[in-house]
Amino acid sequence: VQLVESGGGLVQAGGSLRLSCVASGSTFEINGFAWYRQAPGNKREWVGGITIGGSTMVVDSAKGRFTISRDNAKNTVYLQMNNLKPEDTAVYYCKSNSGSWGQGTQVTVSS
């Protein structure tokens, strides 16, 4: 499966963004997905994930702010990010459980 992220941008602290990850191929429904992020100088870290059945988990620092969802009809996984903080600044990547990665989308949160 090929993955393409979009929706990143520059936002002020406290703002919101919704990232999208569109998957090509016929295996979307049988894949779970995860979101990762990587800030400059840091390792890539797991942000959250969604199972085939729609169960979700997010990292503790994002609980209450980030929500992951999927639309199987659109082959799309979403990361809704609210109350963004400067420390959320990073390149955000989508990954399928089958091992495919997207190219990433930049999120920059200004203070």
C-alpha positions as CSV (number, residue, x, y, z in Angstrom):
1,V,0.0,0.0,0.0
2,Q,1.2,3.5,-0.8
3,L,0.5,6.3,1.7
4,V,0.3,10.1,1.1
5,E,-0.1,12.5,4.0
6,S,-1.5,16.0,3.8
7,G,-2.9,18.7,6.0
8,G,0.2,20.0,7.7
9,G,1.0,23.7,8.0
10,L,1.8,26.6,10.3
11,V,-0.6,27.2,13.2
12,Q,-0.5,29.2,16.4
13,A,-0.4,27.5,19.7
14,G,-3.9,26.5,20.7
15,G,-5.0,26.0,17.1
16,S,-6.0,22.9,15.3
17,L,-5.0,20.9,12.2
18,R,-6.4,17.7,10.7
19,L,-3.9,15.5,8.9
20,S,-5.0,13.0,6.3
21,C,-3.3,9.9,5.1
22,V,-4.7,8.5,1.9
23,A,-3.8,4.9,1.1
24,S,-3.7,3.4,-2.4
25,G,-4.3,-0.2,-3.1
26,S,-7.0,-2.7,-2.2
27,T,-5.8,-3.6,1.3
28,F,-6.9,-0.6,3.3
29,E,-9.6,-2.4,5.1
30,I,-7.3,-5.1,6.4
31,N,-4.7,-2.8,7.7
32,G,-4.2,-1.0,10.9
33,F,-2.4,2.4,10.8
34,A,-0.3,4.5,13.0
35,W,0.9,8.1,13.1
36,Y,4.5,9.0,14.0
37,R,6.3,12.3,14.2
38,Q,9.9,13.4,14.1
39,A,11.2,16.7,15.4
40,P,14.6,18.1,14.3
41,G,17.3,16.3,16.2
42,N,14.9,13.8,17.7
43,K,14.1,10.2,17.0
44,R,10.8,9.3,15.2
45,E,8.2,8.7,17.9
46,W,4.8,7.0,17.8
47,V,1.9,9.3,18.2
48,G,-1.0,6.9,18.0
49,G,-2.7,4.2,16.0
50,I,-6.0,2.8,14.8
51,T,-6.8,-0.9,14.4
52,I,-8.8,-2.5,11.6
53,G,-11.8,-2.4,13.8
54,G,-11.4,1.3,14.6
55,S,-10.0,1.1,18.1
56,T,-7.5,3.9,18.8
57,M,-4.7,4.8,21.1
58,V,-2.6,7.9,21.4
59,V,0.6,8.8,23.3
60,D,0.0,10.2,26.8
61,S,1.2,13.7,25.7
62,A,-1.6,13.8,23.1
63,K,-4.5,12.4,25.1
64,G,-7.4,14.7,25.2
65,R,-6.0,16.7,22.2
66,F,-5.4,14.3,19.3
67,T,-7.9,11.9,17.8
68,I,-7.4,9.3,15.2
69,S,-10.1,8.1,12.9
70,R,-10.5,6.2,9.6
71,D,-12.9,6.3,6.7
72,N,-12.7,3.0,4.9
73,A,-14.8,4.3,2.0
74,K,-12.2,6.9,1.3
75,N,-9.2,4.8,2.1
76,T,-8.2,7.6,4.5
77,V,-6.9,7.8,8.1
78,Y,-7.1,11.1,9.9
79,L,-5.2,12.7,12.8
80,Q,-7.2,15.5,14.3
81,M,-5.0,17.7,16.5
82,N,-6.5,20.3,18.8
83,N,-4.9,22.7,21.3
84,L,-1.6,22.4,19.5
85,K,1.6,23.2,21.4
86,P,5.0,24.3,20.1
87,E,6.4,21.0,21.2
88,D,4.1,19.3,18.7
89,T,6.2,20.8,15.9
90,A,7.5,17.9,13.8
91,V,7.1,16.1,10.5
92,Y,4.2,13.7,10.8
93,Y,4.2,10.4,9.1
94,C,1.5,7.8,8.5
95,K,2.5,4.1,8.6
96,S,0.5,1.0,7.8
97,N,0.9,-2.2,9.8
98,S,2.1,-3.8,6.6
99,G,5.2,-1.6,6.8
100,S,4.5,1.2,4.3
101,W,5.4,4.8,5.2
102,G,4.2,8.0,3.8
103,Q,6.5,10.9,2.9
104,G,5.5,13.0,5.8
105,T,3.8,16.4,6.3
106,Q,5.3,19.3,8.3
107,V,3.4,20.7,11.3
108,T,4.8,23.9,12.8
109,V,3.2,25.4,15.9
110,S,4.2,28.9,16.8
111,S,4.1,30.2,20.3
